[in-house]
Amino acid sequence: MQHRFFLKSESDQKRILFFLGVLLLLICAIIVLVAYLTGLYLLGALIPIVILIAAPFFDLPSGRKNGSFKYYSPFLITEPKKDGLIVFHGGTLFDYYFTLTPDLKGRERTRFVIYGFISGFLRFISEHEKEKNRDVKIRGTSYIINPRTASRFGLKPVKKDFLQLLILLFNYIPITLSNSFLKQKLSFPKISNVRTYEGNFEELAAQKDKLLRLKRRLKPE
């Protein structure tokens, strides 16, 4: 499982981001021009939406470079430990675009993402097994993972992290695009499915053998 963007040379990455930046400015300029010519100034509300959609394509490469995000797989990203807590995130439209290939169809795409999620957690467990200080918790808010699936990772539902919930709500349109790209059809995520999960390292490590078996079962052919 490879993230095609990060396989590219730094100069190629910069060229892609430059092209995306120019494209973003062009789209925003067109929106402004159309709003001015038609008098439909409410069209200006599309600009922040376009920026939100494009944001992961800039934030993730920048965050990975400066250390504010760490990739354990294309579909498991963490923020640095703070007060013994590590926050995890699933993949974004940026990650889906540069990881999912056109030959993957239907449920194969979801299966592939779950495989990547498991691979990321196994890397996380292996990395922290080598550390003397294992007093760490991991927490994440997701609309995809259900309690049964979360339990396989050693995670359990806890009180919702309202900051992460607000971030999800704020990014509802980009998340809808990500979900639709994954399922290859328009698919609106249910806010009622949003849950926060948490687990400590020992709880995650206890699931390692089960995750290894599940990873072998889901491994793409």
C-alpha positions as CSV (number, residue, x, y, z in Angstrom):
1,M,0.0,0.0,0.0
2,Q,1.7,3.2,-1.2
3,H,0.8,6.8,-1.1
4,R,1.6,8.0,-4.6
5,F,2.1,11.6,-3.6
6,F,4.8,10.9,-1.1
7,L,6.5,8.5,-3.5
8,K,7.2,11.5,-5.8
9,S,10.3,13.6,-5.5
10,E,10.2,16.8,-3.5
11,S,10.4,18.8,-6.7
12,D,7.5,16.9,-8.2
13,Q,5.4,17.4,-5.0
14,K,6.1,21.1,-5.2
15,R,5.0,21.2,-8.8
16,I,1.7,19.4,-8.0
17,L,1.0,21.8,-5.1
18,F,1.9,24.8,-7.3
19,F,-0.5,23.6,-10.0
20,L,-3.3,23.0,-7.4
21,G,-2.7,26.5,-5.9
22,V,-3.0,28.1,-9.3
23,L,-6.1,26.0,-10.0
24,L,-7.6,27.0,-6.7
25,L,-7.0,30.7,-7.4
26,L,-8.5,30.4,-10.9
27,I,-11.7,28.7,-9.6
28,C,-12.1,31.4,-6.9
29,A,-11.5,34.1,-9.5
30,I,-14.2,32.6,-11.8
31,I,-16.7,32.5,-8.9
32,V,-16.0,36.1,-8.1
33,L,-16.3,37.1,-11.8
34,V,-19.6,35.2,-12.2
35,A,-21.0,36.7,-9.0
36,Y,-20.1,40.2,-10.2
37,L,-21.5,39.7,-13.7
38,T,-24.8,38.1,-12.6
39,G,-25.3,40.1,-9.4
40,L,-25.6,36.8,-7.5
41,Y,-23.2,37.7,-4.8
42,L,-24.3,34.8,-2.7
43,L,-22.1,32.7,-5.0
44,G,-19.2,34.1,-3.0
45,A,-20.2,31.5,-0.3
46,L,-18.8,28.9,-2.6
47,I,-15.2,30.2,-2.2
48,P,-14.8,28.9,1.4
49,I,-16.3,25.6,0.4
50,V,-13.8,25.3,-2.4
51,I,-11.0,26.2,-0.1
52,L,-12.1,23.6,2.5
53,I,-12.1,20.9,-0.2
54,A,-8.6,21.8,-1.4
55,A,-7.2,22.3,2.2
56,P,-6.1,18.6,2.8
57,F,-4.0,18.7,-0.4
58,F,-1.9,21.4,1.2
59,D,-2.3,20.8,5.0
60,L,-1.3,17.1,5.0
61,P,1.9,17.4,3.0
62,S,2.9,20.4,5.0
63,G,1.9,18.8,8.3
64,R,3.8,15.6,7.5
65,K,6.9,17.7,6.7
66,N,6.9,19.8,9.8
67,G,5.9,16.9,12.1
68,S,2.4,18.0,13.0
69,F,1.0,14.9,11.3
70,K,2.5,11.4,11.2
71,Y,1.4,8.8,8.7
72,Y,1.3,5.2,9.9
73,S,-0.5,4.3,6.7
74,P,-2.3,6.4,4.1
75,F,-5.5,5.8,6.2
76,L,-4.2,6.3,9.7
77,I,-2.7,9.6,10.6
78,T,-1.8,10.9,14.1
79,E,-1.0,14.1,15.8
80,P,1.9,14.3,18.2
81,K,1.4,13.1,21.7
82,K,0.2,15.8,24.1
83,D,-0.3,15.0,27.8
84,G,-0.1,11.3,27.1
85,L,-2.8,11.5,24.4
86,I,-2.4,10.8,20.7
87,V,-5.2,11.8,18.4
88,F,-5.8,9.7,15.3
89,H,-7.5,10.5,12.0
90,G,-8.6,8.5,9.0
91,G,-7.6,9.3,5.4
92,T,-8.9,12.5,3.7
93,L,-9.8,13.1,0.0
94,F,-6.1,13.8,-0.5
95,D,-5.2,10.4,0.7
96,Y,-8.0,8.6,-1.1
97,Y,-7.1,10.3,-4.4
98,F,-3.4,9.4,-4.2
99,T,-3.9,5.8,-2.9
100,L,-7.1,4.3,-4.3
101,T,-6.6,3.2,-7.9
102,P,-9.3,3.0,-10.6
103,D,-9.2,-0.8,-10.8
104,L,-10.6,-1.0,-7.2
105,K,-14.4,-1.1,-7.4
106,G,-17.3,-1.1,-5.0
107,R,-16.6,-3.0,-1.7
108,E,-13.0,-3.6,-2.7
109,R,-12.3,0.1,-2.0
110,T,-13.8,0.0,1.5
111,R,-11.9,-3.3,2.1
112,F,-8.7,-1.7,1.0
113,V,-9.2,1.3,3.3
114,I,-9.9,-1.0,6.3
115,Y,-6.8,-3.0,5.4
116,G,-4.8,0.3,5.4
117,F,-6.3,1.2,8.8
118,I,-5.3,-2.1,10.3
119,S,-1.8,-1.8,8.8
120,G,-1.5,1.6,10.4
121,F,-2.5,0.4,13.8
122,L,-0.1,-2.5,13.6
123,R,2.7,-0.1,12.8
124,F,1.6,2.1,15.7
125,I,1.7,-0.9,18.1
126,S,5.1,-2.1,16.8
127,E,6.6,1.3,17.2
128,H,5.4,1.8,20.7
129,E,6.3,-1.7,21.8
130,K,9.9,-0.6,21.4
131,E,9.5,2.4,23.7
132,K,9.9,2.1,27.5
133,N,7.2,4.6,28.2
134,R,3.9,2.9,27.1
135,D,1.7,5.1,29.1
136,V,-0.1,6.5,26.1
137,K,-3.8,6.8,25.1
138,I,-5.1,7.1,21.5
139,R,-8.3,8.8,20.7
140,G,-10.2,9.5,17.5
141,T,-13.6,10.7,16.2
142,S,-15.1,8.9,13.2
143,Y,-18.3,8.5,11.3
144,I,-17.1,5.3,9.6
145,I,-16.1,3.1,12.5
146,N,-18.8,1.4,14.5
147,P,-18.4,0.2,18.1
148,R,-18.0,-3.5,17.0
149,T,-15.2,-2.6,14.6
150,A,-13.6,-0.3,17.1
151,S,-13.4,-3.1,19.7
152,R,-11.3,-5.1,17.2
153,F,-8.7,-2.4,17.5
154,G,-8.9,-2.3,21.3
155,L,-10.9,0.9,21.2
156,K,-14.1,1.7,23.1
157,P,-16.7,4.5,22.8
158,V,-16.3,7.4,25.1
159,K,-18.0,10.8,25.5
160,K,-17.9,12.6,22.2
161,D,-15.0,14.9,21.6
162,F,-17.0,18.0,20.7
163,L,-14.0,19.8,19.2
164,Q,-13.4,17.0,16.8
165,L,-17.2,16.7,16.2
166,L,-17.3,20.4,15.3
167,I,-14.4,19.9,12.9
168,L,-16.2,17.1,11.2
169,L,-19.4,19.2,10.9
170,F,-17.4,22.2,9.6
171,N,-15.8,19.8,7.0
172,Y,-19.1,18.0,6.1
173,I,-18.9,18.8,2.4
174,P,-15.3,17.7,2.0
175,I,-16.1,14.6,4.0
176,T,-19.1,13.9,1.8
177,L,-16.8,14.2,-1.3
178,S,-14.3,11.8,0.4
179,N,-17.1,9.3,1.2
180,S,-18.5,9.6,-2.3
181,F,-15.0,9.1,-3.8
182,L,-14.5,6.0,-1.7
183,K,-17.9,4.5,-2.6
184,Q,-17.9,5.8,-6.2
185,K,-21.4,7.3,-5.8
186,L,-22.9,10.3,-3.9
187,S,-22.9,9.2,-0.3
188,F,-23.7,11.5,2.6
189,P,-22.2,10.5,6.0
190,K,-24.7,10.3,8.9
191,I,-23.8,12.7,11.7
192,S,-25.7,10.3,14.0
193,N,-22.9,7.8,13.3
194,V,-20.2,10.1,14.6
195,R,-18.5,8.6,17.7
196,T,-15.4,9.2,19.7
197,Y,-13.2,6.1,20.6
198,E,-10.4,5.8,22.9
199,G,-7.9,3.1,24.1
200,N,-4.6,2.8,25.9
201,F,-1.6,1.1,24.5
202,E,-2.0,-2.1,26.4
203,E,-5.6,-2.5,25.1
204,L,-4.4,-1.9,21.5
205,A,-1.4,-4.3,21.9
206,A,-3.7,-7.0,23.3
207,Q,-5.5,-7.1,19.9
208,K,-2.3,-7.4,17.8
209,D,-2.6,-11.1,17.0
210,K,-6.2,-10.7,16.0
211,L,-5.3,-7.7,13.8
212,L,-2.5,-9.6,12.1
213,R,-5.0,-12.4,11.2
214,L,-7.5,-9.9,10.0
215,K,-4.9,-8.1,7.9
216,R,-3.9,-11.4,6.2
217,R,-7.5,-12.1,5.5
218,L,-8.1,-8.6,3.9
219,K,-4.8,-8.4,2.1
220,P,-5.4,-7.3,-1.5
221,E,-4.7,-9.9,-4.1
